[in-house]
Amino acid sequence: MKDWLGNVVLAIAGGVVVVGLMMLNAYIQRIARVEERQRLERISAENLKRERLAAAQSRRPNDI
């Protein structure tokens, strides 16, 4: 009976560790996705700003 109870406790502890690691992995991946989205938004905003600046500085025939 003692060995059976010890095995059950070890199995439950192992399951808790596995589930905890899975939750930690999901959390880290979510943080990475958020950071990647923010990085892409920053790059997009910089590109848009650069395009607007270039368009404002370009000389058009109507502006001459």
NORCORNOR-V577100 format. One record per backbone hydrogen bond with DSSP energy under -1.0 kcal/mol. NH is the residue of the N-H (numbers start at 1). CO is the residue of the C=O. Records with the same first field share a line. If there is no record, write none. Layout:
# NORCORNOR-V577100
NH->CO / CO
This chain:
# NORCORNOR-V577100
5->1
6->2
7->3
8->4
9->5
10->6
11->7
12->8
13->9
14->10
15->11
16->12
17->13
18->14
19->15
20->16
21->17
22->18
23->19
24->20
25->21
26->22
27->23
28->24
29->25
30->26
31->27
32->28
33->29
34->30
35->31
36->32
37->33
38->34
39->35
40->36
41->37
42->38
43->39
44->40
45->41
46->42
47->43
48->44
49->45
50->46
51->47
52->48
53->49
54->50
55->51
56->52
57->53
58->54
63->60
